[in-house]
Amino acid sequence: MSSASTCSFYVSFGIGAWVAALLTAIGAWGDESFALTLPWLVVVPSCFVAAFATQPGRVERLAATTGSLPRRALGYAIAGTAWVRAALADPPARRMVVSSVLYWVGNVACLWA
């Protein structure tokens, strides 16, 4: 599977999950709690914004860490997201990112238990 088709595959599933969460949140499909649907309603659009903001032509301008506190926080968040995007292209760094994700998944599982 090529990179473009893999990306379109996950984009379509992300949009589908977001629509399902929206329909569930407004009560048109199922009766799940808002706490279950809210993360999907926030995270999926956030991923699209992150992909847009970390494109090579934009990241230098948006990752500026000058100005007000919210602007600096946004700059650091975009710089960190751009670093992860760049790291995913390098196999050793990809292992590090996967290890970090597994660590946090385990941490959340321990807190949940």
N, CA, C and O atoms as CSV, one atom per row, in Angstrom:
chain,resi,resn,atom,element,x,y,z
A,1,MET,N,N,0.851,-1.182,0.000
A,1,MET,CA,C,0.000,0.000,0.000
A,1,MET,C,C,0.895,1.243,0.000
A,1,MET,O,O,1.821,1.339,0.806
A,2,SER,N,N,0.630,2.168,-0.876
A,2,SER,CA,C,1.460,3.363,-0.945
A,2,SER,C,C,1.124,4.315,0.201
A,2,SER,O,O,0.104,4.175,0.876
A,3,SER,N,N,2.003,5.276,0.396
A,3,SER,CA,C,1.823,6.240,1.477
A,3,SER,C,C,0.546,7.067,1.288
A,3,SER,O,O,-0.167,7.348,2.251
A,4,ALA,N,N,0.269,7.449,0.048
A,4,ALA,CA,C,-0.928,8.252,-0.218
A,4,ALA,C,C,-2.201,7.450,0.033
A,4,ALA,O,O,-3.166,7.977,0.587
A,5,SER,N,N,-2.211,6.187,-0.369
A,5,SER,CA,C,-3.415,5.398,-0.145
A,5,SER,C,C,-3.588,5.071,1.335
A,5,SER,O,O,-4.716,5.003,1.825
A,6,THR,N,N,-2.482,4.870,2.053
A,6,THR,CA,C,-2.576,4.652,3.500
A,6,THR,C,C,-3.136,5.892,4.187
A,6,THR,O,O,-3.986,5.791,5.071
A,7,CYS,N,N,-2.657,7.054,3.775
A,7,CYS,CA,C,-3.150,8.310,4.354
A,7,CYS,C,C,-4.635,8.486,4.067
A,7,CYS,O,O,-5.401,8.834,4.966
A,8,SER,N,N,-5.049,8.253,2.828
A,8,SER,CA,C,-6.470,8.421,2.498
A,8,SER,C,C,-7.333,7.404,3.242
A,8,SER,O,O,-8.475,7.698,3.594
A,9,PHE,N,N,-6.792,6.209,3.482
A,9,PHE,CA,C,-7.489,5.196,4.259
A,9,PHE,C,C,-7.779,5.712,5.677
A,9,PHE,O,O,-8.914,5.633,6.148
A,10,TYR,N,N,-6.753,6.239,6.350
A,10,TYR,CA,C,-6.937,6.732,7.709
A,10,TYR,C,C,-7.758,8.023,7.765
A,10,TYR,O,O,-8.491,8.248,8.728
A,11,VAL,N,N,-7.641,8.859,6.753
A,11,VAL,CA,C,-8.468,10.063,6.697
A,11,VAL,C,C,-9.941,9.684,6.604
A,11,VAL,O,O,-10.779,10.260,7.297
A,12,SER,N,N,-10.256,8.713,5.744
A,12,SER,CA,C,-11.656,8.316,5.597
A,12,SER,C,C,-12.195,7.703,6.891
A,12,SER,O,O,-13.336,7.971,7.268
A,13,PHE,N,N,-11.391,6.884,7.575
A,13,PHE,CA,C,-11.843,6.323,8.842
A,13,PHE,C,C,-11.956,7.398,9.920
A,13,PHE,O,O,-12.856,7.334,10.758
A,14,GLY,N,N,-11.067,8.374,9.915
A,14,GLY,CA,C,-11.149,9.463,10.876
A,14,GLY,C,C,-12.410,10.291,10.686
A,14,GLY,O,O,-13.079,10.657,11.652
A,15,ILE,N,N,-12.724,10.577,9.438
A,15,ILE,CA,C,-13.946,11.331,9.151
A,15,ILE,C,C,-15.171,10.511,9.539
A,15,ILE,O,O,-16.125,11.048,10.102
A,16,GLY,N,N,-15.148,9.220,9.241
A,16,GLY,CA,C,-16.268,8.356,9.626
A,16,GLY,C,C,-16.458,8.294,11.132
A,16,GLY,O,O,-17.587,8.346,11.620
A,17,ALA,N,N,-15.355,8.182,11.874
A,17,ALA,CA,C,-15.439,8.147,13.339
A,17,ALA,C,C,-15.961,9.474,13.876
A,17,ALA,O,O,-16.737,9.496,14.832
A,18,TRP,N,N,-15.541,10.576,13.268
A,18,TRP,CA,C,-15.993,11.885,13.727
A,18,TRP,C,C,-17.498,12.058,13.474
A,18,TRP,O,O,-18.223,12.557,14.335
A,19,VAL,N,N,-17.958,11.646,12.296
A,19,VAL,CA,C,-19.393,11.743,11.979
A,19,VAL,C,C,-20.202,10.862,12.925
A,19,VAL,O,O,-21.250,11.283,13.417
A,20,ALA,N,N,-19.725,9.640,13.184
A,20,ALA,CA,C,-20.429,8.749,14.110
A,20,ALA,C,C,-20.478,9.361,15.513
A,20,ALA,O,O,-21.506,9.280,16.185
A,21,ALA,N,N,-19.385,9.966,15.956
A,21,ALA,CA,C,-19.372,10.607,17.276
A,21,ALA,C,C,-20.326,11.789,17.311
A,21,ALA,O,O,-21.018,11.998,18.308
A,22,LEU,N,N,-20.371,12.560,16.238
A,22,LEU,CA,C,-21.289,13.703,16.183
A,22,LEU,C,C,-22.736,13.244,16.234
A,22,LEU,O,O,-23.540,13.797,16.984
A,23,LEU,N,N,-23.070,12.234,15.439
A,23,LEU,CA,C,-24.443,11.730,15.434
A,23,LEU,C,C,-24.829,11.150,16.798
A,23,LEU,O,O,-25.969,11.289,17.239
A,24,THR,N,N,-23.877,10.506,17.452
A,24,THR,CA,C,-24.143,9.966,18.784
A,24,THR,C,C,-24.288,11.086,19.802
A,24,THR,O,O,-25.143,11.018,20.684
A,25,ALA,N,N,-23.460,12.113,19.686
A,25,ALA,CA,C,-23.511,13.229,20.642
A,25,ALA,C,C,-24.838,13.984,20.560
A,25,ALA,O,O,-25.356,14.435,21.581
A,26,ILE,N,N,-25.386,14.123,19.360
A,26,ILE,CA,C,-26.658,14.855,19.239
A,26,ILE,C,C,-27.866,13.939,19.437
A,26,ILE,O,O,-29.010,14.389,19.372
A,27,GLY,N,N,-27.604,12.651,19.680
A,27,GLY,CA,C,-28.686,11.725,19.980
A,27,GLY,C,C,-29.358,11.112,18.776
A,27,GLY,O,O,-30.373,10.432,18.921
A,28,ALA,N,N,-28.818,11.335,17.583
A,28,ALA,CA,C,-29.422,10.778,16.376
A,28,ALA,C,C,-29.040,9.324,16.160
A,28,ALA,O,O,-29.674,8.627,15.368
A,29,TRP,N,N,-28.009,8.860,16.857
A,29,TRP,CA,C,-27.550,7.486,16.654
A,29,TRP,C,C,-26.956,6.969,17.958
A,29,TRP,O,O,-25.799,7.246,18.272
A,30,GLY,N,N,-27.723,6.244,18.690
A,30,GLY,CA,C,-27.254,5.688,19.954
A,30,GLY,C,C,-27.474,6.638,21.119
A,30,GLY,O,O,-27.922,7.771,20.949
A,31,ASP,N,N,-27.150,6.149,22.296
A,31,ASP,CA,C,-27.339,6.975,23.495
A,31,ASP,C,C,-26.123,6.879,24.407
A,31,ASP,O,O,-26.262,6.728,25.620
A,32,GLU,N,N,-24.944,6.968,23.828
A,32,GLU,CA,C,-23.712,6.933,24.616
A,32,GLU,C,C,-23.509,8.269,25.320
A,32,GLU,O,O,-24.079,9.289,24.934
A,33,SER,N,N,-22.688,8.234,26.354
A,33,SER,CA,C,-22.438,9.461,27.116
A,33,SER,C,C,-21.597,10.433,26.291
A,33,SER,O,O,-20.866,10.039,25.383
A,34,PHE,N,N,-21.722,11.685,26.629
A,34,PHE,CA,C,-20.967,12.728,25.945
A,34,PHE,C,C,-19.470,12.569,26.218
A,34,PHE,O,O,-18.643,12.952,25.391
A,35,ALA,N,N,-19.125,12.008,27.368
A,35,ALA,CA,C,-17.714,11.782,27.701
A,35,ALA,C,C,-17.055,10.807,26.741
A,35,ALA,O,O,-15.841,10.864,26.549
A,36,LEU,N,N,-17.813,9.928,26.146
A,36,LEU,CA,C,-17.274,8.979,25.177
A,36,LEU,C,C,-17.107,9.627,23.802
A,36,LEU,O,O,-16.152,9.317,23.089
A,37,THR,N,N,-17.999,10.500,23.431
A,37,THR,CA,C,-17.947,11.086,22.088
A,37,THR,C,C,-17.101,12.354,22.017
A,37,THR,O,O,-16.570,12.675,20.955
A,38,LEU,N,N,-16.967,13.074,23.117
A,38,LEU,CA,C,-16.221,14.336,23.097
A,38,LEU,C,C,-14.778,14.172,22.635
A,38,LEU,O,O,-14.322,14.970,21.816
A,39,PRO,N,N,-14.030,13.167,23.125
A,39,PRO,CA,C,-12.655,13.037,22.626
A,39,PRO,C,C,-12.580,12.862,21.105
A,39,PRO,O,O,-11.686,13.420,20.470
A,40,TRP,N,N,-13.495,12.105,20.518
A,40,TRP,CA,C,-13.494,11.933,19.074
A,40,TRP,C,C,-13.816,13.247,18.370
A,40,TRP,O,O,-13.246,13.557,17.324
A,41,LEU,N,N,-14.732,14.012,18.951
A,41,LEU,CA,C,-15.112,15.290,18.339
A,41,LEU,C,C,-13.980,16.305,18.403
A,41,LEU,O,O,-13.928,17.214,17.575
A,42,VAL,N,N,-13.075,16.173,19.365
A,42,VAL,CA,C,-11.963,17.106,19.521
A,42,VAL,C,C,-10.696,16.602,18.829
A,42,VAL,O,O,-10.027,17.366,18.134
A,43,VAL,N,N,-10.366,15.339,19.012
A,43,VAL,CA,C,-9.080,14.818,18.537
A,43,VAL,C,C,-9.009,14.721,17.016
A,43,VAL,O,O,-7.990,15.089,16.432
A,44,VAL,N,N,-10.048,14.241,16.366
A,44,VAL,CA,C,-9.992,14.074,14.909
A,44,VAL,C,C,-9.767,15.420,14.206
A,44,VAL,O,O,-8.875,15.504,13.363
A,45,PRO,N,N,-10.535,16.479,14.513
A,45,PRO,CA,C,-10.224,17.764,13.875
A,45,PRO,C,C,-8.844,18.297,14.267
A,45,PRO,O,O,-8.180,18.954,13.466
A,46,SER,N,N,-8.412,18.011,15.504
A,46,SER,CA,C,-7.081,18.455,15.934
A,46,SER,C,C,-5.986,17.813,15.090
A,46,SER,O,O,-4.976,18.451,14.793
A,47,CYS,N,N,-6.177,16.574,14.709
A,47,CYS,CA,C,-5.195,15.905,13.841
A,47,CYS,C,C,-5.136,16.563,12.469
A,47,CYS,O,O,-4.053,16.713,11.905
A,48,PHE,N,N,-6.277,16.955,11.926
A,48,PHE,CA,C,-6.276,17.658,10.642
A,48,PHE,C,C,-5.591,19.009,10.755
A,48,PHE,O,O,-4.847,19.405,9.858
A,49,VAL,N,N,-5.833,19.716,11.845
A,49,VAL,CA,C,-5.172,21.010,12.069
A,49,VAL,C,C,-3.674,20.805,12.216
A,49,VAL,O,O,-2.890,21.579,11.667
A,50,ALA,N,N,-3.260,19.768,12.953
A,50,ALA,CA,C,-1.832,19.486,13.129
A,50,ALA,C,C,-1.163,19.155,11.801
A,50,ALA,O,O,-0.049,19.607,11.538
A,51,ALA,N,N,-1.832,18.375,10.969
A,51,ALA,CA,C,-1.270,18.043,9.654
A,51,ALA,C,C,-1.131,19.297,8.794
A,51,ALA,O,O,-0.152,19.446,8.062
A,52,PHE,N,N,-2.099,20.186,8.881
A,52,PHE,CA,C,-2.051,21.435,8.119
A,52,PHE,C,C,-0.940,22.346,8.640
A,52,PHE,O,O,-0.191,22.930,7.857
A,53,ALA,N,N,-0.837,22.465,9.968
A,53,ALA,CA,C,0.111,23.406,10.573
A,53,ALA,C,C,1.554,22.950,10.461
A,53,ALA,O,O,2.459,23.782,10.522
A,54,THR,N,N,1.799,21.652,10.300
A,54,THR,CA,C,3.171,21.166,10.273
A,54,THR,C,C,3.691,20.898,8.867
A,54,THR,O,O,4.710,20.228,8.702
A,55,GLN,N,N,3.013,21.407,7.869
A,55,GLN,CA,C,3.543,21.285,6.514
A,55,GLN,C,C,4.826,22.101,6.427
A,55,GLN,O,O,4.917,23.170,7.030
A,56,PRO,N,N,5.816,21.613,5.686
A,56,PRO,CA,C,7.128,22.262,5.677
A,56,PRO,C,C,7.110,23.768,5.397
A,56,PRO,O,O,7.919,24.487,5.983
A,57,GLY,N,N,6.257,24.262,4.559
A,57,GLY,CA,C,6.233,25.687,4.270
A,57,GLY,C,C,5.655,26.545,5.389
A,57,GLY,O,O,5.929,27.744,5.451
A,58,ARG,N,N,4.868,25.955,6.265
A,58,ARG,CA,C,4.195,26.700,7.324
A,58,ARG,C,C,4.859,26.597,8.682
A,58,ARG,O,O,4.782,27.524,9.488
A,59,VAL,N,N,5.507,25.479,8.936
A,59,VAL,CA,C,5.940,25.189,10.298
A,59,VAL,C,C,6.941,26.224,10.815
A,59,VAL,O,O,6.920,26.545,12.003
A,60,GLU,N,N,7.807,26.749,9.964
A,60,GLU,CA,C,8.780,27.738,10.428
A,60,GLU,C,C,8.087,28.994,10.954
A,60,GLU,O,O,8.492,29.560,11.970
A,61,ARG,N,N,7.057,29.414,10.264
A,61,ARG,CA,C,6.343,30.631,10.669
A,61,ARG,C,C,5.471,30.383,11.893
A,61,ARG,O,O,5.436,31.215,12.799
A,62,LEU,N,N,4.760,29.247,11.935
A,62,LEU,CA,C,3.831,28.979,13.022
A,62,LEU,C,C,4.511,28.503,14.298
A,62,LEU,O,O,3.913,28.575,15.372
A,63,ALA,N,N,5.749,28.018,14.206
A,63,ALA,CA,C,6.446,27.507,15.386
A,63,ALA,C,C,7.239,28.588,16.103
A,63,ALA,O,O,8.053,28.275,16.970
A,64,ALA,N,N,7.024,29.831,15.766
A,64,ALA,CA,C,7.723,30.926,16.446
A,64,ALA,C,C,7.328,30.959,17.917
A,64,ALA,O,O,6.150,30.845,18.256
A,65,THR,N,N,8.316,31.115,18.780
A,65,THR,CA,C,8.057,31.104,20.228
A,65,THR,C,C,8.244,32.493,20.823
A,65,THR,O,O,8.845,32.648,21.887
A,66,THR,N,N,7.731,33.488,20.140
A,66,THR,CA,C,7.777,34.863,20.636
A,66,THR,C,C,6.350,35.378,20.796
A,66,THR,O,O,5.418,34.849,20.191
A,67,GLY,N,N,6.195,36.393,21.598
A,67,GLY,CA,C,4.877,36.983,21.778
A,67,GLY,C,C,4.266,36.615,23.112
A,67,GLY,O,O,4.970,36.349,24.086
A,68,SER,N,N,2.959,36.605,23.141
A,68,SER,CA,C,2.223,36.335,24.378
A,68,SER,C,C,2.363,34.873,24.794
A,68,SER,O,O,2.848,34.040,24.029
A,69,LEU,N,N,1.935,34.581,26.005
A,69,LEU,CA,C,2.019,33.215,26.519
A,69,LEU,C,C,1.233,32.221,25.662
A,69,LEU,O,O,1.768,31.160,25.340
A,70,PRO,N,N,-0.022,32.517,25.276
A,70,PRO,CA,C,-0.731,31.563,24.404
A,70,PRO,C,C,-0.036,31.367,23.053
A,70,PRO,O,O,-0.026,30.261,22.513
A,71,ARG,N,N,0.542,32.437,22.512
A,71,ARG,CA,C,1.240,32.331,21.218
A,71,ARG,C,C,2.495,31.480,21.354
A,71,ARG,O,O,2.796,30.673,20.474
A,72,ARG,N,N,3.231,31.654,22.451
A,72,ARG,CA,C,4.427,30.832,22.676
A,72,ARG,C,C,4.045,29.374,22.876
A,72,ARG,O,O,4.713,28.482,22.352
A,73,ALA,N,N,2.967,29.119,23.636
A,73,ALA,CA,C,2.511,27.738,23.867
A,73,ALA,C,C,2.126,27.088,22.541
A,73,ALA,O,O,2.467,25.931,22.295
A,74,LEU,N,N,1.421,27.823,21.691
A,74,LEU,CA,C,1.052,27.297,20.373
A,74,LEU,C,C,2.292,27.019,19.541
A,74,LEU,O,O,2.360,26.005,18.847
A,75,GLY,N,N,3.268,27.909,19.605
A,75,GLY,CA,C,4.515,27.724,18.864
A,75,GLY,C,C,5.248,26.465,19.297
A,75,GLY,O,O,5.734,25.703,18.462
A,76,TYR,N,N,5.328,26.247,20.624
A,76,TYR,CA,C,5.979,25.029,21.118
A,76,TYR,C,C,5.192,23.776,20.731
A,76,TYR,O,O,5.788,22.754,20.392
A,77,ALA,N,N,3.877,23.844,20.777
A,77,ALA,CA,C,3.050,22.694,20.398
A,77,ALA,C,C,3.245,22.356,18.922
A,77,ALA,O,O,3.369,21.185,18.564
A,78,ILE,N,N,3.271,23.362,18.078
A,78,ILE,CA,C,3.466,23.123,16.645
A,78,ILE,C,C,4.871,22.617,16.377
A,78,ILE,O,O,5.056,21.728,15.546
A,79,ALA,N,N,5.867,23.166,17.067
A,79,ALA,CA,C,7.251,22.693,16.887
A,79,ALA,C,C,7.380,21.233,17.312
A,79,ALA,O,O,8.052,20.451,16.641
A,80,GLY,N,N,6.747,20.863,18.414
A,80,GLY,CA,C,6.793,19.474,18.862
A,80,GLY,C,C,6.099,18.542,17.895
A,80,GLY,O,O,6.590,17.447,17.621
A,81,THR,N,N,4.959,18.968,17.377
A,81,THR,CA,C,4.227,18.154,16.409
A,81,THR,C,C,5.025,18.015,15.111
A,81,THR,O,O,5.032,16.950,14.495
A,82,ALA,N,N,5.692,19.083,14.703
A,82,ALA,CA,C,6.527,19.017,13.502
A,82,ALA,C,C,7.713,18.081,13.727
A,82,ALA,O,O,8.128,17.374,12.809
A,83,TRP,N,N,8.261,18.073,14.948
A,83,TRP,CA,C,9.364,17.161,15.250
A,83,TRP,C,C,8.899,15.709,15.120
A,83,TRP,O,O,9.608,14.881,14.547
A,84,VAL,N,N,7.719,15.398,15.644
A,84,VAL,CA,C,7.189,14.033,15.543
A,84,VAL,C,C,6.974,13.676,14.079
A,84,VAL,O,O,7.287,12.562,13.659
A,85,ARG,N,N,6.446,14.610,13.304
A,85,ARG,CA,C,6.220,14.345,11.879
A,85,ARG,C,C,7.541,14.046,11.178
A,85,ARG,O,O,7.611,13.138,10.350
A,86,ALA,N,N,8.585,14.799,11.501
A,86,ALA,CA,C,9.897,14.554,10.897
A,86,ALA,C,C,10.495,13.247,11.409
A,86,ALA,O,O,11.146,12.525,10.654
A,87,ALA,N,N,10.278,12.943,12.676
A,87,ALA,CA,C,10.844,11.721,13.262
A,87,ALA,C,C,10.221,10.472,12.667
A,87,ALA,O,O,10.887,9.439,12.581
A,88,LEU,N,N,8.990,10.536,12.264
A,88,LEU,CA,C,8.326,9.359,11.711
A,88,LEU,C,C,8.920,8.920,10.375
A,88,LEU,O,O,8.654,7.807,9.919
A,89,ALA,N,N,9.713,9.771,9.749
A,89,ALA,CA,C,10.353,9.408,8.488
A,89,ALA,C,C,11.635,8.614,8.704
A,89,ALA,O,O,12.136,7.994,7.766
A,90,ASP,N,N,12.180,8.618,9.926
A,90,ASP,CA,C,13.444,7.958,10.244
A,90,ASP,C,C,13.168,6.703,11.077
A,90,ASP,O,O,12.614,6.817,12.170
A,91,PRO,N,N,13.543,5.489,10.591
A,91,PRO,CA,C,13.199,4.253,11.319
A,91,PRO,C,C,13.634,4.207,12.788
A,91,PRO,O,O,12.823,3.802,13.621
A,92,PRO,N,N,14.872,4.598,13.164
A,92,PRO,CA,C,15.202,4.567,14.599
A,92,PRO,C,C,14.342,5.536,15.419
A,92,PRO,O,O,13.933,5.221,16.536
A,93,ALA,N,N,14.081,6.686,14.866
A,93,ALA,CA,C,13.232,7.648,15.576
A,93,ALA,C,C,11.794,7.156,15.633
A,93,ALA,O,O,11.084,7.424,16.602
A,94,ARG,N,N,11.363,6.440,14.607
A,94,ARG,CA,C,10.015,5.885,14.595
A,94,ARG,C,C,9.845,4.901,15.748
A,94,ARG,O,O,8.798,4.869,16.394
A,95,ARG,N,N,10.877,4.099,16.002
A,95,ARG,CA,C,10.817,3.169,17.141
A,95,ARG,C,C,10.703,3.937,18.453
A,95,ARG,O,O,10.004,3.503,19.369
A,96,MET,N,N,11.384,5.069,18.547
A,96,MET,CA,C,11.322,5.870,19.759
A,96,MET,C,C,9.913,6.428,19.961
A,96,MET,O,O,9.400,6.421,21.080
A,97,VAL,N,N,9.290,6.906,18.898
A,97,VAL,CA,C,7.933,7.444,18.992
A,97,VAL,C,C,6.956,6.329,19.377
A,97,VAL,O,O,6.082,6.533,20.220
A,98,VAL,N,N,7.101,5.160,18.766
A,98,VAL,CA,C,6.232,4.025,19.106
A,98,VAL,C,C,6.435,3.625,20.566
A,98,VAL,O,O,5.464,3.332,21.264
A,99,SER,N,N,7.673,3.610,21.032
A,99,SER,CA,C,7.949,3.289,22.440
A,99,SER,C,C,7.294,4.296,23.372
A,99,SER,O,O,6.747,3.924,24.410
A,100,SER,N,N,7.349,5.562,23.005
A,100,SER,CA,C,6.724,6.604,23.818
A,100,SER,C,C,5.219,6.425,23.873
A,100,SER,O,O,4.616,6.567,24.937
A,101,VAL,N,N,4.607,6.115,22.738
A,101,VAL,CA,C,3.159,5.886,22.705
A,101,VAL,C,C,2.796,4.678,23.577
A,101,VAL,O,O,1.828,4.729,24.336
A,102,LEU,N,N,3.570,3.598,23.468
A,102,LEU,CA,C,3.305,2.418,24.290
A,102,LEU,C,C,3.451,2.729,25.776
A,102,LEU,O,O,2.680,2.231,26.596
A,103,TYR,N,N,4.438,3.551,26.121
A,103,TYR,CA,C,4.615,3.956,27.509
A,103,TYR,C,C,3.365,4.672,28.031
A,103,TYR,O,O,2.865,4.361,29.112
A,104,TRP,N,N,2.873,5.629,27.251
A,104,TRP,CA,C,1.709,6.401,27.704
A,104,TRP,C,C,0.443,5.557,27.724
A,104,TRP,O,O,-0.406,5.748,28.595
A,105,VAL,N,N,0.301,4.637,26.791
A,105,VAL,CA,C,-0.847,3.729,26.808
A,105,VAL,C,C,-0.797,2.883,28.079
A,105,VAL,O,O,-1.815,2.702,28.748
A,106,GLY,N,N,0.379,2.371,28.407
A,106,GLY,CA,C,0.531,1.600,29.643
A,106,GLY,C,C,0.265,2.437,30.879
A,106,GLY,O,O,-0.337,1.958,31.840
A,107,ASN,N,N,0.712,3.688,30.861
A,107,ASN,CA,C,0.487,4.597,31.985
A,107,ASN,C,C,-1.007,4.839,32.184
A,107,ASN,O,O,-1.501,4.780,33.310
A,108,VAL,N,N,-1.717,5.105,31.113
A,108,VAL,CA,C,-3.153,5.348,31.196
A,108,VAL,C,C,-3.869,4.077,31.653
A,108,VAL,O,O,-4.807,4.148,32.447
A,109,ALA,N,N,-3.438,2.920,31.159
A,109,ALA,CA,C,-4.059,1.652,31.579
A,109,ALA,C,C,-3.872,1.416,33.075
A,109,ALA,O,O,-4.785,0.947,33.755
A,110,CYS,N,N,-2.682,1.744,33.584
A,110,CYS,CA,C,-2.443,1.602,35.024
A,110,CYS,C,C,-3.309,2.575,35.834
A,110,CYS,O,O,-3.816,2.213,36.896
A,111,LEU,N,N,-3.477,3.778,35.350
A,111,LEU,CA,C,-4.322,4.744,36.059
A,111,LEU,C,C,-5.784,4.325,36.016
A,111,LEU,O,O,-6.532,4.575,36.962
A,112,TRP,N,N,-6.192,3.691,34.930
A,112,TRP,CA,C,-7.578,3.281,34.757
A,112,TRP,C,C,-7.906,2.084,35.624
A,112,TRP,O,O,-9.034,1.951,36.098
A,113,ALA,N,N,-6.929,1.208,35.838
A,113,ALA,CA,C,-7.166,-0.048,36.586
A,113,ALA,C,C,-7.498,0.201,38.043
A,113,ALA,O,O,-7.722,-0.747,38.796
